[in-house]
Amino acid sequence: MPGTDPDQVVVEGFRALGAADPEAVSRTVLLRELRFVGHRYRCGDMHAVRLAGEERVAFHDDQGKVLKTVTLEPQPMKKAA
């Protein structure tokens, strides 16, 4: 069974939360001490965070309150060409 595409989960999550334009999502790489720690997605006055190594996306309002958390299915490993 294929895994869940995190980007699609984010768009669907913003849509379910009533975002005016859920397709207008910007993604930022999160770094801590120059190391990758995850992604932040923004859509209007909401944002979502997916931390590296975690199979979930947490959606927040503009005050940082968690609105919704979605658990992702693991992504299948891709074979090297």
N, CA, C and O of each residue as an XYZ file, in Angstrom:
324
protein
N       0.855     -1.186      0.000
C       0.000      0.000      0.000
C       0.892      1.237      0.000
O       1.831      1.320      0.792
N       0.610      2.200     -0.879
C       1.438      3.399     -0.935
C       1.323      4.238      0.328
O       0.297      4.209      1.008
N       2.374      4.984      0.639
C       2.374      5.867      1.807
C       1.606      7.140      1.531
O       1.177      7.385      0.404
N       1.438      7.927      2.532
C       0.718      9.185      2.445
C       1.671     10.290      2.015
O       2.751     10.427      2.589
N       1.292     11.078      1.017
C       2.105     12.207      0.572
C       1.898     13.356      1.560
O       0.801     13.907      1.647
N       2.958     13.722      2.312
C       2.801     14.779      3.324
C       2.299     16.101      2.760
O       1.498     16.778      3.405
N       2.754     16.482      1.566
C       2.305     17.746      0.986
C       0.801     17.726      0.708
O       0.119     18.729      0.915
N       0.290     16.603      0.246
C      -1.145     16.493     -0.025
C      -1.937     16.505      1.283
O      -3.019     17.087      1.351
N      -1.399     15.864      2.317
C      -2.052     15.880      3.637
C      -2.158     17.312      4.149
O      -3.172     17.689      4.738
N      -1.113     18.110      3.926
C      -1.124     19.505      4.378
C      -2.209     20.295      3.645
O      -2.972     21.025      4.278
N      -2.285     20.160      2.336
C      -3.308     20.868      1.560
C      -4.701     20.452      2.026
O      -5.565     21.303      2.240
N      -4.920     19.154      2.183
C      -6.233     18.668      2.629
C      -6.544     19.134      4.054
O      -7.694     19.436      4.373
N      -5.520     19.192      4.907
C      -5.716     19.670      6.271
C      -6.135     21.128      6.311
O      -7.056     21.494      7.042
N      -5.455     21.968      5.521
C      -5.836     23.379      5.456
C      -7.241     23.536      4.877
O      -8.011     24.386      5.325
N      -7.571     22.715      3.880
C      -8.916     22.769      3.290
C      -9.962     22.423      4.358
O     -10.974     23.115      4.473
N      -9.729     21.370      5.136
C     -10.674     20.944      6.174
C     -10.832     22.004      7.266
O     -11.888     22.108      7.890
N      -9.776     22.785      7.491
C      -9.834     23.833      8.512
C     -10.405     25.146      7.985
O     -10.470     26.134      8.717
N     -10.822     25.161      6.709
C     -11.499     26.329      6.159
C     -10.600     27.390      5.563
O     -11.009     28.546      5.453
N      -9.371     27.029      5.171
C      -8.476     28.000      4.539
C      -9.111     28.530      3.261
O      -9.715     27.773      2.501
N      -8.974     29.834      3.023
C      -9.563     30.464      1.842
C      -8.988     29.892      0.553
O      -9.725     29.694     -0.412
N      -7.691     29.623      0.520
C      -7.035     29.063     -0.664
C      -6.042     27.993     -0.227
O      -4.843     28.263     -0.149
N      -6.522     26.776      0.062
C      -5.646     25.733      0.592
C      -4.553     25.282     -0.363
O      -3.603     24.619      0.055
N      -4.673     25.631     -1.641
C      -3.617     25.283     -2.610
C      -2.444     26.262     -2.528
O      -1.363     25.965     -3.036
N      -2.637     27.415     -1.900
C      -1.593     28.449     -1.800
C      -0.770     28.229     -0.528
O      -0.836     29.021      0.412
N      -0.005     27.156     -0.514
C       0.795     26.783      0.650
C       2.262     27.067      0.356
O       2.767     26.723     -0.713
N       2.937     27.693      1.304
C       4.390     27.863      1.175
C       5.056     26.924      2.171
O       4.546     26.701      3.269
N       6.194     26.379      1.777
C       6.918     25.434      2.641
C       8.298     25.985      2.944
O       8.995     26.464      2.050
N       8.692     25.915      4.217
C       9.996     26.383      4.679
C      10.720     25.231      5.367
O      10.115     24.460      6.112
N      12.004     25.124      5.112
C      12.825     24.124      5.790
C      13.175     24.653      7.177
O      13.598     25.801      7.314
N      13.002     23.831      8.197
C      13.351     24.209      9.569
C      14.729     23.654      9.907
O      14.995     22.465      9.731
N      15.602     24.534     10.394
C      16.954     24.141     10.786
C      17.185     24.505     12.243
O      16.667     25.506     12.740
N      17.959     23.689     12.909
C      18.412     24.000     14.270
C      19.905     23.679     14.292
O      20.312     22.542     14.052
N      20.708     24.695     14.582
C      22.163     24.562     14.570
C      22.641     23.964     13.246
O      23.493     23.076     13.220
N      22.073     24.471     12.149
C      22.393     24.094     10.769
C      22.060     22.642     10.438
O      22.606     22.086      9.485
N      21.181     22.030     11.202
C      20.736     20.660     10.924
C      19.250     20.678     10.611
O      18.473     21.397     11.239
N      18.869     19.867      9.620
C      17.469     19.758      9.215
C      16.651     19.155     10.356
O      17.000     18.106     10.898
N      15.544     19.840     10.716
C      14.660     19.309     11.757
C      13.207     19.170     11.298
O      12.382     18.628     12.033
N      12.882     19.653     10.093
C      11.519     19.486      9.606
C      11.111     20.546      8.605
O      11.943     21.259      8.044
N       9.792     20.630      8.394
C       9.207     21.612      7.482
C       8.084     22.362      8.183
O       7.372     21.809      9.021
N       7.941     23.642      7.819
C       6.796     24.447      8.248
C       6.052     24.843      6.980
O       6.657     25.284      6.003
N       4.749     24.682      7.009
C       3.882     25.040      5.891
C       3.002     26.195      6.344
O       2.472     26.170      7.454
N       2.840     27.211      5.494
C       1.984     28.359      5.819
C       0.867     28.466      4.785
O       1.061     28.237      3.591
N      -0.306     28.823      5.295
C      -1.471     29.050      4.439
C      -2.347     30.063      5.155
O      -2.994     29.738      6.150
N      -2.370     31.284      4.652
C      -3.146     32.338      5.312
C      -2.621     32.579      6.709
O      -1.421     32.780      6.899
N      -3.518     32.560      7.700
C      -3.101     32.809      9.083
C      -2.858     31.516      9.872
O      -2.736     31.545     11.096
N      -2.791     30.383      9.162
C      -2.509     29.102      9.807
C      -1.149     28.579      9.361
O      -0.620     28.989      8.328
N      -0.597     27.674     10.150
C       0.615     26.988      9.727
C       0.579     25.541     10.216
O      -0.162     25.198     11.137
N       1.388     24.712      9.586
C       1.499     23.309      9.959
C       2.976     22.976     10.070
O       3.808     23.569      9.384
N       3.299     22.021     10.938
C       4.689     21.620     11.148
C       4.788     20.108     11.065
O       3.987     19.378     11.648
N       5.796     19.654     10.322
C       6.146     18.238     10.299
C       7.612     18.137     10.684
O       8.488     18.580      9.940
N       7.877     17.557     11.840
C       9.249     17.411     12.303
C       9.867     16.155     11.711
O       9.182     15.153     11.506
N      11.167     16.214     11.436
C      11.894     15.083     10.875
C      11.766     13.879     11.799
O      11.859     14.011     13.020
N      11.557     12.730     11.223
C      11.468     11.513     12.002
C      10.107     11.250     12.616
O       9.899     10.205     13.231
N       9.182     12.175     12.461
C       7.831     12.000     12.992
C       6.851     11.816     11.844
O       6.934     12.501     10.825
N       5.950     10.909     12.017
C       4.956     10.626     10.980
C       3.638     11.321     11.311
O       2.576     10.698     11.329
N       3.729     12.637     11.574
C       2.521     13.406     11.833
C       2.733     14.855     11.428
O       3.858     15.350     11.368
N       1.622     15.516     11.153
C       1.612     16.943     10.828
C       0.688     17.617     11.824
O      -0.456     17.196     12.000
N       1.183     18.672     12.483
C       0.378     19.423     13.444
C       0.010     20.769     12.832
O       0.881     21.504     12.366
N      -1.282     21.091     12.833
C      -1.801     22.341     12.292
C      -2.056     23.307     13.444
O      -2.591     22.918     14.482
N      -1.666     24.579     13.254
C      -1.767     25.596     14.299
C      -2.459     26.844     13.764
O      -2.409     27.136     12.569
N      -3.115     27.583     14.683
C      -3.663     28.888     14.303
C      -2.564     29.944     14.421
O      -1.415     29.613     14.715
N      -2.909     31.209     14.194
C      -1.900     32.276     14.205
C      -1.365     32.572     15.605
O      -0.372     33.287     15.741
N      -2.007     32.033     16.651
C      -1.526     32.197     18.021
C      -0.692     30.992     18.484
O      -0.179     30.983     19.603
N      -0.560     29.979     17.619
C       0.217     28.797     17.965
C      -0.588     27.659     18.571
O      -0.031     26.612     18.902
N      -1.895     27.855     18.720
C      -2.754     26.811     19.279
C      -2.902     25.671     18.271
O      -3.150     25.909     17.089
N      -2.749     24.435     18.744
C      -2.904     23.277     17.865
C      -4.380     23.116     17.522
O      -5.230     23.016     18.407
N      -4.668     23.092     16.227
C      -6.033     22.939     15.735
C      -6.348     21.492     15.391
O      -7.480     21.032     15.542
N      -5.318     20.779     14.921
C      -5.541     19.439     14.391
C      -4.191     18.758     14.236
O      -3.197     19.419     13.933
N      -4.142     17.452     14.438
C      -2.941     16.659     14.177
C      -3.336     15.486     13.293
O      -4.336     14.815     13.548
N      -2.542     15.243     12.247
C      -2.809     14.157     11.316
C      -1.621     13.208     11.331
O      -0.480     13.638     11.165
N      -1.883     11.917     11.527
C      -0.842     10.899     11.477
C      -0.695     10.421     10.040
O      -1.685     10.121      9.373
N       0.541     10.351      9.571
C       0.835      9.935      8.209
C       1.145      8.452      8.158
O       1.640      7.878      9.128
N       0.850      7.832      7.021
C       1.294      6.466      6.780
C       2.750      6.545      6.327
O       3.121      7.484      5.622
N       3.583      5.578      6.719
C       4.988      5.611      6.302
C       5.121      5.609      4.782
O       4.367      4.940      4.076
N       6.102      6.376      4.294
C       6.405      6.417      2.863
C       7.196      5.153      2.488
O       8.081      4.739      3.237
N       6.888      4.539      1.340
C       7.694      3.387      0.910
C       9.097      3.834      0.521
O       9.287      4.941      0.017
N      10.061      2.983      0.753
C      11.445      3.282      0.376
C      11.571      3.248     -1.137
O      11.016      2.364     -1.791
N      12.301      4.208     -1.696
C      12.536      4.250     -3.132
C      13.830      3.505     -3.442
O      14.819      3.644     -2.723
N      13.819      2.722     -4.505
C      15.004      1.988     -4.920
C      15.930      2.907     -5.692
O      15.480      3.762     -6.455
N      17.219      2.726     -5.490
C      18.217      3.515     -6.237
C      18.200      3.085     -7.694
O      17.978      1.913     -7.997
N      18.429      4.010     -8.579
C      18.402      3.705    -10.016
C      19.656      3.002    -10.446
O      19.805      2.670    -11.622
